[in-house]
Amino acid sequence: MSATFLGMPAFPRNAARAVGDSQLRFNLRKATRTIRGRRAAMVGEVPGWEELRAAGRQIKDHTLRHLDRYLLQLEEAVARAGGRVHWAADADEANRIVAGLVEATGETSVVKVKSMATQEIGLNEALAARGITAYETDLAELIVQLGDDLPSHILVPAIHRNRAEIREIFREKMAEWGRPAPEDLTDEPRALAEAARLHLRERFLSTKVAVSGANFMIAETGTLVVLESEGNGRMCLTLPETLISVVGIEKLLPTWQDLEVFLQLLPRSSTGERMNPYTSTWTGASEGQEFHLVLLDNGRTRVLADEVGRQALRCIRCSACLNVCPVYERVGGHAYGSVYPGPIGAILTPQLRGTDSGASAPPGGMPASAAPAPGGRMPASATAVSRGRMPASATAVSRGRMPASATAVSRGRMPASATAELDASLPYASSLCGACYEVCPVAIDIPEVLVHLRAKAPHPRAERLAMRAAGWVLDRPVRLARAQRLSGRLRRFVPRRLPGPAAAWTDTRDIPDIPAESFRDWWDRTDGGTR
Amino acid sequence: MRVALFITCVNDTLFPGTGRAVVTLLRRLGCEVDFPRAQTCCGQMHVNTGYPREGTRLARHFADVFAGYDAVVTPSGSCAAMVREQYPRLARTAAAAGRPASSGTARDAGGRAAGRTAPPSFAEEVAALVPKVHDLSEFLVDVLGVTDVGACFPHRVTYHPTCHSLRGLRLGDRPTRLLEQVRGLELVPLPGAEECCGFGGTFAVKNPAVSAAMCADKAHNVMATGAEVLCAADNSCLMHIGGALGRQRAGIRVMHLAEILAATESGETAAAPAGPAARTRTAPATRPLSAPAARTLAAPGGATPAGPAAGTPPEPGPAAHGRTGEER
């Protein structure tokens, strides 16, 4: 009954299903609460965390404001160090560049370091379509890949799985992808990790091309930085002959020294560690190796043009907001229909896909949108960026002087996005409790952006009418008083279970008694309680 | 001190007892309470649901109604947070749009275009208004400087620090400091207190399954305390949790902070227990006080607030009126 609210969009339906999955609820409750507690302890022990947080926010804001300058500086520095920079306006272009680079090596397989950007653009699927197999090497990503599953968390993508389920996946699927799991595999964490280690080790030693993302890029030096916990990243970044890194343009930091702030903020916020086990940095290519950097826009310049929404680009993908979110804890990541779930996903996904203003077409991108290739179009935003026409103040974009890839695409020949309905519901996937803002290490005011996106989202007709009616009543005290008196007179006829959309309330909760007299009528009758 | 009461549309319509309790309490502490009749709603529901045009109109109306008061007190942490956090944003947006968004748009714009003396802009009104708007516990602790309000409520109570009170207004321990000074009140901590109850305004009906799942956990935690009363500084959250407790026949009632602080040894205050839980309530709200406890109360303590009400028995006035829950 609760799912029949007029115009009820997609998130609530997904969420209702997830809420009823007791195994999922158990796994999520356990995992999020553990990480939440660890993060709180690690953040609590840092004197001046708030100052550190403010510094993180300011560095990111500064960089985003001068992104044009810093991106060019980065391109130059990477080239100087022997790497090559490629500009990708959207998912399709990035995928084509990467596939082309792999094909040029003559290889048909790549190993991958965990990367949100490549998931965002659906790189594995795009490579598969061209006969290239991408092997995930992060333990959780491996679990997701073997299980033919989707990630449900930014940091721990298999958070929805428990160890018994993982054992089953390993036993059934590992052989299809390479070295099989041992016959006597138990669900002991140590045994599972050992099985993955042996399976992956073969892959590392035999694969000649690696694909990674990056947590940070340093404009000053052209250095890329990856933080990880398992050492698989270190293997991928050093062993293969060719390394291709796909990185969102917002991952930039101006100087090496800025890392100091983020290397403190990120591990404590994400895994609840003082420092992550492996931090790899590389600058250009060593002799005998090739390094390609694919700089990805895919909607980011358009997000930058939104004065309220652009703060989402400060995100360093720590997932502290997921772990603390009461909604995420109860529904998990799949309900958000994106590789970016939870509170940050609720503000990032609609903006990146370009569906945040009710537009029917995505900017070309994220895999779930099923958008076809824009077909050989110029990487508009990339050229603009590389020519230094990027907005110093992003208002230039909003004024239309910036050929943001999204606007051109959405004007034209793209079909209606398959995710428009879901995306429109994402800003409402929050009770605005503010816990996400409180833990965000770069102080993204997620509730503010949610409210901002709600204003732009298309609203169901019935809701629009109800809101307009409520607005009309509340516009004049006389109308409010009349409505109160009417409800006071009818109060004995209000059933315990309400019909229609209101059933969403009375399905699980009683409604309060309607008083015979409103406060304002009491005040009038008793002259403020003095009579 | 002359104080304007912003009752909020929800309290005005559904929980008038809370408003009467605020009036009783503030008068007892020596305040002159005014209720500006033109007030309606702060606009939070519209703004937070994605209707900033309607919300801004209500916000402008609010700013007009409450301009000129020394202090505006409201028994809702959420509505106070709306004014403090969101009004400046709405004002900025309205200024950027370059047109007043009030109900009298055409008239105002015409007036300005004609070069008449411009009334204060929405942004100016908001800037002047924001520092004067207080949630009840803020007003008591920060402005009046009291934590002992002379209340008596001999019951076991647990306190839910609603999200907007906790993370929006940053009320901190103000409400519990007030509760700790209430005679006879046993305050028990609520496990997972800082977690949202799942109300979230229209969230409760737009995402009913998640909202109910969140509320189930909150209700479970409330029951685990063994408390008789759940207290909060916001009736919307109490309506939500109380609605679930009532549906489960948990036998725990919900009361707004103001109602507990207004209670004295001479009887229940203006406020009959409000909220859905009242429907299943059968036991009387107050146990008679034991003689020693009553004596302690009668002695003028150092923290007894100054003002006309001090030393005189609390006004029985509002207490005489409608106990909404009992009429059924």
Interface residues (C-beta under 8 A of the other chain):
Chain A: S2 F5 M8 F11 P12 A15 A16 V19 G20 R25 P326 V327 R330 V331 P427 Y428 A429 S430 S431 L432 C433 G434 A435 Y437 E438 E448 V451 R454 A455 K456 A457 H459 E463 M467 R468 A470 G471 L474 D475 R476 P477 L480 A483 Q484 S487 P501 A502 A504 W505 D507 T508 R509 D510 I511 P512 D513 I514 P515 A516 E517 S518 F519 R520 W522 W523 D524 T526 G528 G529 T530 R531
Chain B: I7 C9 N11 D12 T13 L14 F15 P16 G17 G19 R20 V23 T24 V33 F35 R37 A38 Q39 T40 C41 M45 H46 V47 N48 T49 G50 Y51 P52 E54 R57 L58 H61 Q86 R89 S103 C163 H164 R167 G168 E194 E195 C196 G198 F199 G200 G201 T202 F203 A204 V205 K206 N207 P208 A209 V210 S211 A212 A213 M214 C215 A216 M239 H240 G242 G243 A244 G246 R247 A270 A274 G275 P276 A277 A278 R279 E315 G317 P318 H321 G322 T324 G325 E327 R328
